[in-house]
Amino acid sequence: MTEDLIKTLLYQSESDTLDFKRDQYPLAGADSEAKSELVKDVVAYANAWKTSDAHILIGVDENPGGKANVVGVTNHLDDAALQQLVNSKTNRPVRFHYSAITVEGNQVGIITIDHKQDRPIFLDKNFGKLRKDVVYVKRSSSTAEADPDEIAEMGEARAEAAIAIPTLTMEFGNLKSRKGLGTSIGRTSVLLVDPPPPPSNPVAEAQAKVLKAMLQNDKIMKSFDSLGDISKMLSPMGRFRPKPEEIRRYHEEVARFSSVALVIRNTGCITATGVRVEISGQKYEGFEVRDAHDAPQQPTGFPHVQLATFRSSIEVAIHDNEWRAVVDVGRLQPKAEHWTDADLYIAATVPVTVQATARVYADNLSQPVELPLEIRLQTEERIYKPSQQEDE
């Protein structure tokens, strides 16, 4: 959405592809009735009989017969939260997004509802002023309830479209059991902490002081047999022992990180080509996400079998204010599913709920399929016991 396009829309009248809102929709802290107005507008535009994308301009006051007035907004909606609000209430995903732009020196919010939708779209339960199973549709500048004939025509159009395009979905999954976990998951990050200090032991403290003095004495140190010194550094398997801090760092990461795979399915009757999945979300304090390449790795000489490092089909990139995970699937035949060959690794140092958006692209889809994702992370502290950890 460009400023030039916004300026063009300002001269148009409200219709089944355009609406002006002077004030921002209430979201944070609002009750269900207030939020239902936003849901109703998005769903109604999604169900509209339109030939182009629809736009709701927020911070713009309608001026019938003339150019609309840009008054601006003081705050913007969070796209991930908006996606979660709408798509958690509807029978199927609505394709839309929220963006912000400066027009005539004022901040304007834009909700863009994609032209192509999998209609009819309705709520699967009552919410605020909205009733379940009712198909709200935008007609010109007003919102109405679709009649049975209109709903039937939407269903026929959907059936015809389903013949020509693939139907793609994505969810989290367990790679070992090959079980889908849905689009909302919960995990616990274990934080290893130091045990409480032992009670004072004067004899042990005196012995430690003597040993420290010996280690700082060059004459004593030179008297040690060099071969004996080297043998002390070697493990029973003949390899160098990792440093204690390396062992602890490894155990801390293993305890903190959880893994989850992704599964992409083609539930339609048409082969999807060039399938690609992009998951994006904002950075949260204390939240970490990695791919298999950066998963916790055993330090050299660790007394367990060293796992091989390989390149995962999931690639994670961290930007200034956003993280992004990308999966290239390629060709996906009808009724087939694709599992990532390695997991996505997630962790937190504080309890956090992460909202993200998955976009599933394909060469023979005109628009990506958008799915809201949620990752709930709790934390739990456990005492770090070096000897016990090394034996596990």
ROKOLDO-961255 format. One line per 10 residues: for each residue z, x, y of N, C-alpha, C. Coordinates in steps of 0.1 Angstrom, whole numbers. Layout:
residues N
Z X Y Z X Y Z X Y; ...
This chain:
residues 392
0 8 -12 0 0 0 0 9 12; -10 7 21 -11 15 33 -8 7 45; -5 14 56 -2 7 69 -14 -1 74; -26 4 72 -38 -3 76 -39 -16 69; -36 -16 55 -37 -29 48 -26 -39 53; -14 -34 56 -3 -42 61 -8 -49 74; -14 -41 83 -18 -46 96 -29 -57 94; -37 -55 84 -47 -66 81 -41 -78 76; -30 -77 68 -23 -89 63 -16 -96 74; -12 -89 84 -4 -96 95 -12 -107 102
-26 -106 101 -34 -115 108 -38 -127 98; -33 -127 86 -36 -137 76 -25 -147 76; -28 -159 70 -18 -170 68 -12 -169 55; 0 -175 53 6 -175 41 -2 -183 30; -2 -178 18 -11 -184 8 -5 -181 -6; -13 -183 -16 -9 -180 -30 -9 -165 -33; -13 -157 -23 -13 -142 -24 -5 -135 -13; 1 -143 -4 8 -137 7 19 -145 12; 31 -139 15 42 -146 20 49 -136 30; 55 -142 41 63 -134 50 77 -138 50
86 -128 50 100 -131 50 106 -123 61; 113 -130 70 119 -123 82 131 -114 78; 139 -120 69 151 -113 64 150 -108 50; 157 -97 48 157 -91 34 164 -100 24; 159 -100 12 165 -108 1 179 -102 -1; 189 -111 -3 203 -106 -7 202 -102 -22; 208 -90 -25 208 -86 -39 222 -81 -43; 226 -69 -37 239 -63 -40 250 -73 -35; 259 -77 -43 270 -85 -40 267 -100 -38; 254 -104 -40 250 -118 -38 253 -126 -50
255 -139 -49 258 -147 -60 244 -151 -67; 245 -159 -78 233 -162 -86 224 -171 -78; 229 -180 -70 220 -189 -62 212 -182 -53; 218 -172 -46 211 -164 -36 200 -155 -43; 204 -149 -54 195 -140 -61 183 -149 -67; 186 -161 -71 176 -169 -77 164 -172 -68; 166 -172 -55 155 -173 -46 144 -162 -47; 149 -150 -49 140 -138 -51 133 -140 -64; 140 -143 -75 134 -144 -88 124 -155 -88; 127 -166 -81 117 -178 -80 104 -173 -73
105 -166 -62 93 -162 -55 85 -153 -64; 91 -143 -70 83 -133 -78 76 -140 -90; 84 -149 -97 78 -156 -108 67 -165 -104; 69 -172 -93 59 -182 -88 46 -175 -85; 47 -164 -78 35 -156 -75 28 -150 -88; 36 -147 -97 31 -141 -110 23 -152 -117; 28 -165 -116 21 -176 -123 9 -182 -115; 8 -177 -103 -3 -183 -94 -17 -180 -99; -26 -190 -96 -40 -188 -100 -47 -180 -88; -47 -167 -90 -51 -158 -79 -61 -148 -85
-69 -142 -76 -79 -132 -80 -76 -118 -74; -65 -117 -68 -60 -103 -63 -45 -103 -64; -40 -91 -62 -26 -89 -61 -19 -97 -50; -7 -102 -52 0 -109 -42 10 -100 -35; 13 -103 -23 23 -94 -15 33 -103 -8; 45 -99 -9 56 -105 -1 61 -95 9; 58 -97 22 62 -87 33 75 -91 38; 85 -82 37 99 -85 41 101 -77 54; 107 -84 64 109 -79 77 97 -83 86; 90 -93 83 79 -98 90 81 -113 93
80 -118 105 82 -132 109 68 -138 111; 66 -149 103 53 -156 104 51 -162 118; 38 -161 122 34 -167 135 22 -175 133; 23 -188 129 11 -196 126 1 -196 137; -12 -193 133 -23 -192 142 -24 -179 149; -15 -170 147 -16 -157 154 -11 -146 145; -10 -134 150 -5 -122 143 10 -124 140; 14 -121 127 28 -122 124 35 -110 131; 48 -113 134 56 -103 141 64 -94 132; 63 -81 134 70 -72 126 84 -70 132
95 -74 125 108 -73 131 116 -62 123; 112 -59 111 118 -48 103 130 -52 96; 134 -43 87 147 -45 79 155 -33 80; 168 -35 78 177 -23 79 181 -17 66; 177 -24 55 180 -19 41 168 -23 32; 167 -15 22 156 -18 12 162 -21 -2; 155 -28 -10 159 -31 -24 156 -20 -33; 164 -18 -43 161 -7 -53 152 -13 -63; 141 -6 -65 130 -12 -74 136 -13 -88; 143 -4 -93 148 -4 -107 158 -16 -109
167 -18 -99 176 -30 -99 168 -43 -98; 158 -43 -90 150 -55 -89 142 -58 -102; 137 -48 -108 130 -50 -121 140 -55 -132; 152 -50 -132 162 -54 -141 166 -69 -139; 168 -73 -126 171 -86 -123 161 -96 -128; 148 -94 -124 138 -104 -128 135 -104 -143; 132 -92 -148 127 -91 -162 138 -94 -172; 150 -94 -168 161 -97 -178 163 -113 -179; 156 -120 -170 157 -135 -170 145 -142 -176; 133 -135 -176 121 -141 -180 117 -140 -195
108 -149 -199 104 -148 -213 95 -136 -217; 89 -131 -207 81 -119 -209 81 -111 -196; 77 -98 -196 78 -89 -184 69 -94 -173; 74 -93 -161 65 -96 -149 61 -82 -143; 48 -81 -140 43 -68 -135 44 -69 -119; 53 -62 -114 54 -61 -99 62 -49 -96; 62 -45 -83 70 -34 -78 74 -36 -63; 85 -29 -59 89 -29 -45 86 -15 -39; 82 -16 -27 79 -3 -19 83 -5 -5; 84 6 3 88 5 17 77 13 25
75 8 37 66 15 46 70 12 61; 66 21 69 69 20 83 56 14 90; 59 3 97 48 -4 104 52 -7 119; 44 -2 128 48 -4 142 62 1 145; 66 12 139 79 17 141 90 11 134; 88 1 126 98 -7 119 96 -5 104; 108 -5 97 107 -5 82 104 -19 76; 94 -19 68 90 -32 61 90 -30 46; 96 -40 39 96 -40 25 85 -48 19; 79 -43 8 67 -50 2 70 -52 -13
70 -64 -17 70 -67 -31 55 -71 -35; 49 -63 -44 36 -65 -48 36 -70 -62; 30 -82 -64 29 -88 -77 15 -87 -83; 14 -80 -94 1 -77 -99 -8 -90 -102; -21 -88 -100 -30 -99 -102 -30 -104 -117; -30 -95 -126 -31 -99 -140 -17 -100 -146; -13 -111 -151 0 -114 -157 -2 -121 -170; 8 -119 -179 8 -125 -192 15 -139 -190; 8 -149 -186 13 -162 -182 13 -172 -195; 21 -182 -194 30 -186 -184 43 -179 -185
49 -176 -173 62 -169 -172 73 -179 -168; 84 -179 -175 95 -188 -172 108 -182 -176; 119 -188 -171 132 -183 -174 137 -188 -188; 143 -179 -195 148 -184 -209 162 -190 -208; 168 -190 -196 181 -197 -194 183 -200 -179; 191 -210 -176 193 -214 -162 199 -202 -154; 195 -201 -142 199 -190 -133 199 -195 -119; 211 -196 -113 212 -201 -99 206 -215 -98; 196 -216 -89 189 -229 -87 178 -231 -97; 175 -222 -105 163 -222 -114 167 -228 -128
158 -236 -134 161 -241 -147 152 -234 -157; 158 -233 -169 151 -226 -180 139 -234 -184; 129 -227 -189 116 -234 -195 107 -240 -184; 111 -239 -171 103 -245 -161 93 -234 -156; 80 -237 -155 70 -228 -150 68 -230 -135; 74 -221 -127 72 -222 -113 59 -215 -109; 52 -221 -100 39 -216 -96 36 -217 -81; 30 -207 -75 27 -207 -61 14 -214 -59; 14 -225 -50 2 -231 -47 1 -231 -31; -9 -224 -27 -10 -221 -12 2 -215 -7
9 -221 2 21 -215 8 34 -221 2; 33 -230 -8 45 -237 -13 46 -234 -28; 58 -236 -33 61 -234 -47 63 -247 -54; 57 -248 -66 58 -261 -73 61 -258 -88; 63 -269 -95 65 -268 -110 51 -271 -116; 47 -263 -125 34 -265 -132 35 -277 -141; 24 -285 -141 24 -296 -150 19 -292 -164; 20 -300 -175 17 -296 -188 2 -291 -190; -7 -298 -183 -21 -294 -184 -23 -279 -178; -16 -277 -167 -17 -264 -161 -11 -253 -170
0 -256 -176 7 -247 -185 -2 -244 -197; -9 -254 -202 -18 -253 -214 -30 -244 -210; -35 -245 -198 -46 -237 -193 -41 -222 -192; -29 -220 -188 -24 -206 -187 -23 -200 -201; -19 -209 -211 -18 -204 -225 -32 -200 -230; -42 -209 -227 -55 -206 -232 -61 -193 -226; -58 -191 -213 -63 -179 -206 -56 -166 -212; -43 -168 -215 -35 -157 -222 -41 -154 -235; -44 -164 -243 -50 -162 -256 -63 -154 -255; -72 -158 -246 -85 -152 -244 -83 -137 -240
-73 -135 -231 -70 -121 -226 -65 -113 -238; -57 -119 -247 -51 -111 -258 -62 -106 -267; -73 -113 -268 -84 -109 -277 -90 -96 -272; -90 -95 -258 -98 -84 -252 -90 -71 -250; -76 -72 -249 -68 -61 -245 -57 -59 -256; -52 -47 -257 -41 -44 -266 -28 -49 -260; -18 -52 -269 -5 -56 -264 5 -45 -268; 10 -38 -257 18 -26 -260 33 -29 -256; 42 -24 -264 56 -24 -260 62 -11 -263; 74 -9 -258 82 4 -260 97 1 -260
104 8 -269 118 7 -269 125 20 -274; 138 21 -272 145 32 -277 146 31 -293; 148 42 -300 149 41 -314 157 52 -320; 161 50 -333 168 60 -341 157 67 -349; 155 80 -347 144 87 -353 147 88 -368; 159 90 -373 162 92 -387 160 79 -395; 166 68 -389 165 55 -397 153 47 -393; 145 52 -383 133 44 -379 137 30 -375; 148 28 -368 152 15 -364 152 14 -349; 145 3 -344 145 1 -329 158 -3 -324
161 2 -311 174 -1 -305 173 -9 -292; 161 -14 -289 159 -22 -277 157 -14 -265; 158 -20 -253 155 -13 -240 168 -11 -233; 180 -14 -239 193 -11 -233 202 -5 -244; 207 7 -241 215 14 -251 228 19 -245; 238 22 -253 250 27 -248 254 40 -256; 259 50 -250 263 63 -256 276 68 -250; 282 77 -258 295 83 -253 293 98 -253; 296 104 -241 295 119 -240 310 124 -242; 311 133 -251 324 139 -254 326 152 -246
336 152 -238 339 164 -229 350 172 -235; 347 184 -239 357 193 -245 366 200 -234; 379 199 -236 388 204 -226 397 214 -232; 404 223 -224 413 233 -229 426 226 -234; 432 231 -245 445 226 -250 456 229 -240; 467 222 -240 478 225 -231 483 239 -234; 488 246 -224 492 260 -226 504 260 -235; 504 270 -244 516 271 -254 529 275 -247; 540 272 -253 553 275 -247 554 291 -245; 562 295 -235 563 309 -233 569 316 -245
563 328 -248 567 337 -259 569 351 -254; 581 355 -250 583 368 -245 578 380 -254; 580 378 -267 575 389 -276 560 390 -276; 553 379 -277 538 379 -277 533 385 -263; 539 381 -252 535 386 -239 537 401 -238; 548 406 -244 550 421 -243 540 428 -252; 536 422 -264 526 428 -272 513 428 -265; 509 417 -258 497 417 -251 496 427 -240; 507 430 -233 507 440 -223 505 454 -229; 511 457 -241 509 470 -247 495 471 -252
489 461 -257 475 462 -262 465 464 -250; 468 457 -239 460 458 -227 460 473 -222; 472 478 -222 474 492 -217 466 502 -226; 467 499 -240 459 508 -249 444 507 -246; 439 495 -244 425 494 -242 420 500 -229; 429 502 -220 426 508 -207 428 523 -207; 433 528 -219 436 543 -220 423 549 -226; 416 558 -219 404 564 -224 407 573 -236; 418 580 -236 420 589 -248 422 581 -261; 429 570 -260 431 562 -272 418 556 -276
410 551 -267 397 545 -270 388 555 -277; 387 567 -272 378 577 -278 382 581 -292; 395 578 -295 399 582 -309 395 573 -320; 390 561 -315 385 551 -325 372 557 -331; 370 555 -344 358 559 -351 346 550 -346; 335 555 -341 324 547 -335 318 538 -346; 317 542 -358 311 534 -369 321 522 -371; 334 524 -371 343 514 -372 342 503 -361; 340 508 -349 339 499 -338 327 490 -339; 316 496 -344 304 488 -346 306 477 -356
313 481 -367 315 472 -378 323 460 -374; 332 462 -364 340 451 -359 332 441 -352; 320 445 -346 312 436 -338 303 428 -347; 301 432 -360 292 425 -369 299 414 -376; 292 403 -379 297 392 -387 296 396 -402; 302 388 -410 301 391 -425 286 390 -430; 278 383 -422 264 382 -426 256 394 -421; 262 403 -414 255 415 -410 248 413 -396; 251 402 -389 245 400 -376 255 401 -365; 251 403 -353 261 404 -342 267 390 -340
280 390 -338 287 378 -335 284 373 -320; 282 360 -318 280 356 -304 293 357 -297; 292 358 -284 305 359 -276 312 345 -276; 325 345 -275 333 333 -275 328 323 -265; 324 327 -253 319 318 -243 306 312 -246; 298 319 -254 285 313 -259 287 303 -269; 297 305 -278 300 295 -288 306 282 -282; 315 285 -272 320 273 -265 310 265 -258; 301 272 -251 290 265 -243 282 256 -253; 279 262 -264 271 255 -274 278 242 -279
291 243 -282 298 232 -287 300 221 -276; 302 226 -264 303 216 -253 290 208 -251; 279 215 -252 266 207 -251 264 198 -262; 267 202 -275 265 194 -286 274 181 -285; 286 183 -280 295 172 -279 291 162 -268; 285 168 -257 282 160 -245 269 152 -247; 259 158 -253 246 152 -254 245 143 -266; 238 132 -264 234 123 -274 218 122 -274; 213 119 -286 198 119 -287 193 105 -290; 181 102 -285 175 89 -288 160 91 -288
153 85 -297 138 86 -298 132 74 -291; 119 75 -290 111 64 -284 101 59 -294; 99 46 -294 89 40 -303 80 31 -295; 67 34 -296 57 26 -289 49 18 -299; 47 5 -297 40 -4 -306 28 -11 -300; 18 -13 -308 7 -21 -304 8 -34 -313; 12 -45 -307 14 -57 -315 2 -66 -314; -8 -62 -306 -20 -70 -305 -31 -67 -316; -43 -72 -313 -54 -71 -323 -65 -62 -319; -62 -54 -308 -72 -45 -302 -66 -31 -302
-74 -21 -307 -70 -7 -306 -68 -2 -292; -56 4 -289 -54 9 -276 -57 24 -276; -64 29 -266 -69 43 -265 -62 49 -252; -60 62 -253 -54 69 -242 -41 64 -238; -32 61 -248 -19 55 -245 -10 66 -240; -3 63 -229 6 73 -223 18 65 -218; 30 71 -220 42 64 -216 49 73 -205; 53 67 -194 60 74 -184 73 67 -181; 85 74 -182 98 68 -179 103 75 -167; 107 68 -157 112 74 -145 124 67 -140
133 75 -134 146 69 -129 151 79 -118; 160 73 -110 166 82 -100 177 91 -106; 180 102 -99 190 111 -104 204 105 -101; 213 105 -110 227 100 -108 236 112 -109; 247 112 -102 257 123 -102 263 123 -116; 263 135 -122 269 137 -135 260 133 -147; 248 128 -144 238 124 -155 229 135 -158; 226 138 -171 217 148 -175 207 143 -185; 194 147 -184 184 143 -194 175 155 -197; 173 157 -210 165 169 -214 155 165 -225
145 173 -227 137 171 -239 141 181 -250; 135 181 -262 139 189 -273 138 204 -270; 129 208 -261 127 222 -257 140 227 -251; 147 219 -244 160 223 -237 172 217 -244; 171 212 -256 182 207 -263 192 218 -266; 205 215 -269 215 225 -273 210 234 -284; 210 247 -282 206 257 -292 217 266 -296; 218 268 -309 229 277 -315 226 291 -310; 237 298 -305 236 311 -301 232 321 -312; 226 332 -309 222 342 -319 235 347 -327
234 347 -340 245 351 -348 255 341 -351; 252 328 -347 261 317 -350 262 315 -365; 274 313 -371 276 313 -386 270 300 -392; 260 295 -387 253 283 -393 238 286 -393; 230 278 -400 216 280 -400 210 277 -386; 202 286 -381 196 285 -367 184 275 -368; 185 265 -360 174 255 -360 162 260 -353; 150 257 -357 138 262 -351 136 254 -338; 131 261 -328 128 254 -315 113 251 -315; 110 239 -312 96 235 -311 93 226 -299
80 224 -296 77 216 -285 76 202 -288; 84 194 -281 85 179 -284 73 172 -278; 70 160 -283 60 152 -277 66 145 -264; 79 146 -262 85 141 -250 87 153 -241; 82 152 -229 84 162 -219 91 157 -207; 102 163 -203 110 159 -192 109 168 -180; 107 162 -168 106 170 -156 117 164 -146; 123 173 -139 133 169 -129 128 172 -115; 128 162 -107 124 164 -93 136 163 -84; 134 163 -71 145 162 -61 154 150 -63
148 139 -63 156 127 -64 153 118 -77; 145 124 -86 140 116 -97 139 124 -109; 140 118 -121 137 125 -134 126 117 -140; 117 123 -148 106 117 -154 104 122 -168; 102 113 -178 99 117 -192 85 111 -195; 77 120 -201 63 116 -204 60 118 -219; 53 108 -225 49 109 -239 34 105 -239; 26 115 -244 12 112 -247 10 107 -261; 6 95 -263 4 89 -276 -10 90 -281; -20 88 -272 -34 88 -277 -38 74 -282
-44 74 -293 -50 62 -299 -39 55 -308; -38 42 -306 -28 34 -313 -35 21 -318; -36 20 -331 -44 9 -337 -35 -4 -337; -42 -15 -339 -35 -28 -340 -24 -28 -350; -12 -33 -346 0 -35 -355 6 -21 -359; 1 -11 -352 7 3 -355 18 6 -346; 26 16 -349 37 21 -341 37 36 -340; 41 42 -329 41 56 -328 56 60 -324; 62 69 -332 75 74 -330 73 88 -324; 81 91 -314 82 105 -308 87 114 -319
81 127 -320 85 136 -330 98 143 -328; 104 140 -317 118 146 -314 124 136 -304; 137 139 -301 145 129 -293 145 133 -279; 149 123 -271 153 125 -257 168 127 -257; 173 138 -250 187 141 -250 193 137 -236; 204 129 -237 211 124 -225 226 127 -226; 232 129 -214 246 132 -213 251 128 -199; 264 127 -198 271 125 -186 284 131 -185; 288 135 -173 302 141 -172 311 130 -165; 306 119 -161 313 108 -156 307 95 -161
314 84 -163 308 71 -167 297 67 -157; 286 63 -162 275 59 -154 265 50 -161; 259 41 -154 249 32 -160 236 36 -153; 226 40 -161 213 45 -155 203 35 -157; 196 31 -146 185 22 -146 172 30 -145; 163 27 -153 150 34 -153 139 24 -156; 127 28 -154 115 20 -157 105 27 -166; 101 20 -176 90 26 -185 77 19 -181; 67 28 -180 53 23 -178 44 28 -189; 38 18 -196 29 21 -207 15 19 -203
7 30 -203 -6 30 -198 -16 31 -210; -28 26 -208 -39 27 -218 -52 27 -211; -62 33 -217 -76 33 -211 -81 18 -210; -77 10 -220 -83 -4 -219 -72 -14 -214; -63 -9 -206 -54 -18 -198 -57 -16 -183; -59 -27 -176 -62 -26 -162 -49 -22 -154; -38 -26 -160 -25 -23 -153 -15 -19 -164; -6 -9 -160 4 -5 -170 14 -16 -173; 19 -16 -185 30 -25 -189 43 -19 -184; 50 -27 -176 63 -21 -171 75 -28 -178
84 -19 -181 96 -24 -188 109 -18 -182; 119 -26 -178 131 -21 -173 140 -15 -184; 146 -3 -182 154 3 -192 168 5 -187; 178 5 -196 192 7 -191 199 17 -201; 206 27 -196 213 36 -204 228 36 -199; 237 32 -207 251 31 -204 258 43 -210; 264 51 -202 271 63 -207 286 63 -204; 294 64 -214 308 66 -212 313 80 -215; 324 84 -211 329 98 -214 343 97 -221; 345 107 -229 357 108 -237 361 123 -238
374 126 -235 379 139 -236 385 143 -249; 381 155 -254 388 160 -267 391 174 -265; 402 178 -271 407 192 -270 398 202 -278; 394 212 -271 385 222 -278 394 232 -286; 391 233 -299 398 241 -308 387 251 -314; 387 263 -309 376 273 -313 375 275 -328; 387 277 -335 386 280 -350 381 268 -357; 385 256 -353 380 244 -360 366 241 -357; 361 244 -345 347 241 -342 338 251 -349; 342 263 -351 333 273 -358 332 269 -373
343 262 -379 343 259 -393 335 247 -396; 332 238 -385 325 226 -388 310 228 -391
